[in-house]
Amino acid sequence: MKKIIVIGAGLGGVSVSFELKQRLPSDCEIGVISEGTDFQFVPSNPWVALGERTREDISLPIGTYLAKRKISYSGEGVTHIDPLNKKLTLGDGTTNNYDYLVICTGPKLAFENVPGSGPEGFTQSICTIDHAEKAYECFQQLLAKPGPVVVGALQGASCFGPAYEYVLSLESLLRKHKVRQHIPITFVTSEPYVGHMGLGGVGDSKSLMEHEFRERSIKWICNAKTTHFESGMAYVDELDRKGEVEFQHTLPFSLAMFLPPFKGSAAIASVPELCNEKGFVLTDSFQRSPRYPEIYAAGVCVALPPLEKTPYRLAYPKQVL
Ligand SMILES: Cc1cc2nc3c(=O)[nH]c(=O)nc-3n(C[C@H](O)[C@H](O)[C@H](O)COP(=O)(O)OP(=O)(O)OC[C@H]3O[C@@H](n4cnc5c(N)ncnc54)[C@H](O)[C@@H]3O)c2cc1C
């Protein structure tokens, strides 16, 4: 009888635990440890930020669904991993042993890299449900008192799609509310061109996105290094192909939403020789740690190599180098 623990109950961890339950012999014990009681469908956060979905629409009590499949659940979070003794410490101080561990802890958000960024500073985020709800409040204030909007991705960000989804959805809603003409929109990104997505483009995404932005009068700044934010003001250096500062922009805003760089979960990042310098798990072609053969990883927490060189070194596709 083997005991397998999955850390993280996001898209990665829930999929892994269901599949393990289906594929492994019935005497294997499977448990999931995450943070809090709910599974949240992260890709719907942009809709929450615009009032098109609520927290209840995109969350469910994951312990109940796992229990139906005889998978145990704790929402206490993992604070420490002892890989040599195959032991976990949880947020409530209890310990848990495992035979195999699957890490699916996704990203943590590195707003600290750019002063003034994030919901504790002056910009909005759609990365968590709490952030998305706060962003919705800011959207409502924008409707009441229109002003400039800046949307984008900070340097070191590795997930760009949600910024495009958010800016295009926002633009449509502003037209629907008949306030678009009072609200200039600028898209600011560390990508070398719009539609790059951290993937070197997807098909003809460059032309498609440029066309869409022109049609909707959305201005854009690429190769952007956002130096800092103050209340209602973004300070952005635009780099040339050599990575030197070519232009400096000062962008006023009533609403700013920026995707931050990602980093690994602290409990995972602190395990010696498990992760790269940003806390993402190093794996072989079997998604297994080369250092600790009982540990596997899946989802955004896995370290992936970059695809190509760009003026501002981007992270690909869902991690930070
Ligand atoms: C706004 C937004 C929109 C997106 N849209 C898309 C999309 O349309 N399509 C797409 O493919 N991808 C999308 N993504 C990326 C998407 O988030 C990921 O593909 C997916 O959520 C990653 O799943 P994951 O399980 O790796 O991480 P997560 O979903 O982040 O789950 C990680 C889980 O681990 C838990 N955890 C972290 N640390 C610990 C710890 N120490 N102990 C216990 N638990 C821990 C977290 O609380 C969380 O529950 C989007 C991302 C964002 C931010």
The ligand as an SDF file (V2000), in Angstrom:
LIG
                    3D

 53 58  0  0  0  0  0  0  0  0999 V2000
   -6.4560   35.4120  -14.8650 C   0  0  0  0  0  0  0  0  0  0  0  0
   -5.8980   34.1670  -15.4320 C   0  0  0  0  0  0  0  0  0  0  0  0
   -6.5120   33.5690  -16.5230 C   0  0  0  0  0  0  0  0  0  0  0  0
   -6.0000   32.4120  -17.0720 C   0  0  0  0  0  0  0  0  0  0  0  0
   -6.6140   31.8590  -18.1650 N   0  0  0  0  0  0  0  0  0  0  0  0
   -6.1220   30.6940  -18.6630 C   0  0  0  0  0  0  0  0  0  0  0  0
   -6.7450   30.0700  -19.7830 C   0  0  0  0  0  0  0  0  0  0  0  0
   -7.7360   30.5840  -20.3150 O   0  0  0  0  0  0  0  0  0  0  0  0
   -6.2350   28.8940  -20.2300 N   0  0  0  0  0  0  0  0  0  0  0  0
   -5.1250   28.3170  -19.6350 C   0  0  0  0  0  0  0  0  0  0  0  0
   -4.6820   27.2510  -20.0710 O   0  0  0  0  0  0  0  0  0  0  0  0
   -4.5340   28.8890  -18.5810 N   0  0  0  0  0  0  0  0  0  0  0  0
   -5.0010   30.0480  -18.0970 C   0  0  0  0  0  0  0  0  0  0  0  0
   -4.3750   30.6440  -17.0440 N   0  0  0  0  0  0  0  0  0  0  0  0
   -3.2800   29.9800  -16.4270 C   0  0  0  0  0  0  0  0  0  0  0  0
   -3.9620   29.1110  -15.3730 C   0  0  0  0  0  0  0  0  0  0  0  0
   -4.0070   29.7730  -14.1460 O   0  0  0  0  0  0  0  0  0  0  0  0
   -3.2830   27.8970  -15.1980 C   0  0  0  0  0  0  0  0  0  0  0  0
   -3.2580   27.1850  -16.4370 O   0  0  0  0  0  0  0  0  0  0  0  0
   -3.8920   27.0110  -14.1060 C   0  0  0  0  0  0  0  0  0  0  0  0
   -4.6690   27.6520  -13.1310 O   0  0  0  0  0  0  0  0  0  0  0  0
   -2.7050   26.4440  -13.4550 C   0  0  0  0  0  0  0  0  0  0  0  0
   -3.0920   25.4250  -12.6180 O   0  0  0  0  0  0  0  0  0  0  0  0
   -2.1230   24.9840  -11.4800 P   0  0  0  0  0  0  0  0  0  0  0  0
   -2.8150   23.8650  -10.8080 O   0  0  0  0  0  0  0  0  0  0  0  0
   -0.7420   24.7700  -11.9770 O   0  0  0  0  0  0  0  0  0  0  0  0
   -2.0180   26.2520  -10.5020 O   0  0  0  0  0  0  0  0  0  0  0  0
   -3.1770   26.9920   -9.6940 P   0  0  0  0  0  0  0  0  0  0  0  0
   -4.4680   26.9510  -10.3950 O   0  0  0  0  0  0  0  0  0  0  0  0
   -2.6090   28.3040   -9.3020 O   0  0  0  0  0  0  0  0  0  0  0  0
   -3.3490   26.0900   -8.3700 O   0  0  0  0  0  0  0  0  0  0  0  0
   -2.3300   26.0000   -7.4230 C   0  0  0  0  0  0  0  0  0  0  0  0
   -2.9430   25.6130   -6.1000 C   0  0  0  0  0  0  0  0  0  0  0  0
   -1.8970   25.3000   -5.1880 O   0  0  0  0  0  0  0  0  0  0  0  0
   -2.1800   25.8960   -3.9480 C   0  0  0  0  0  0  0  0  0  0  0  0
   -0.9050   26.0820   -3.2080 N   0  0  0  0  0  0  0  0  0  0  0  0
    0.1070   26.9360   -3.4790 C   0  0  0  0  0  0  0  0  0  0  0  0
    1.0770   26.8110   -2.5640 N   0  0  0  0  0  0  0  0  0  0  0  0
    0.6590   25.8540   -1.6880 C   0  0  0  0  0  0  0  0  0  0  0  0
    1.2100   25.2750   -0.5130 C   0  0  0  0  0  0  0  0  0  0  0  0
    2.4050   25.6650   -0.0360 N   0  0  0  0  0  0  0  0  0  0  0  0
    0.5100   24.3210    0.1320 N   0  0  0  0  0  0  0  0  0  0  0  0
   -0.6840   23.8980   -0.3410 C   0  0  0  0  0  0  0  0  0  0  0  0
   -1.2630   24.4120   -1.4480 N   0  0  0  0  0  0  0  0  0  0  0  0
   -0.6000   25.3750   -2.1150 C   0  0  0  0  0  0  0  0  0  0  0  0
   -2.8380   27.2160   -4.3090 C   0  0  0  0  0  0  0  0  0  0  0  0
   -3.5660   27.7570   -3.2440 O   0  0  0  0  0  0  0  0  0  0  0  0
   -3.7400   26.7540   -5.4630 C   0  0  0  0  0  0  0  0  0  0  0  0
   -4.9530   26.2600   -4.9900 O   0  0  0  0  0  0  0  0  0  0  0  0
   -4.8550   31.8190  -16.4990 C   0  0  0  0  0  0  0  0  0  0  0  0
   -4.2250   32.4180  -15.4050 C   0  0  0  0  0  0  0  0  0  0  0  0
   -4.7290   33.5730  -14.8810 C   0  0  0  0  0  0  0  0  0  0  0  0
   -4.0300   34.2020  -13.7060 C   0  0  0  0  0  0  0  0  0  0  0  0
  1  2  1  0
  2  3  1  0
  2 52  2  0
  3  4  2  0
  4  5  1  0
  4 50  1  0
  5  6  2  0
  6  7  1  0
  6 13  1  0
  7  8  2  0
  7  9  1  0
  9 10  1  0
 10 11  2  0
 10 12  1  0
 12 13  2  0
 13 14  1  0
 14 15  1  0
 14 50  1  0
 15 16  1  0
 16 17  1  0
 16 18  1  0
 18 19  1  0
 18 20  1  0
 20 21  1  0
 20 22  1  0
 22 23  1  0
 23 24  1  0
 24 25  2  0
 24 26  1  0
 24 27  1  0
 27 28  1  0
 28 29  2  0
 28 30  1  0
 28 31  1  0
 31 32  1  0
 32 33  1  0
 33 34  1  0
 33 48  1  0
 34 35  1  0
 35 36  1  0
 35 46  1  0
 36 37  1  0
 36 45  1  0
 37 38  2  0
 38 39  1  0
 39 40  1  0
 39 45  2  0
 40 41  1  0
 40 42  2  0
 42 43  1  0
 43 44  2  0
 44 45  1  0
 46 47  1  0
 46 48  1  0
 48 49  1  0
 50 51  2  0
 51 52  1  0
 52 53  1  0
M  END
$$$$
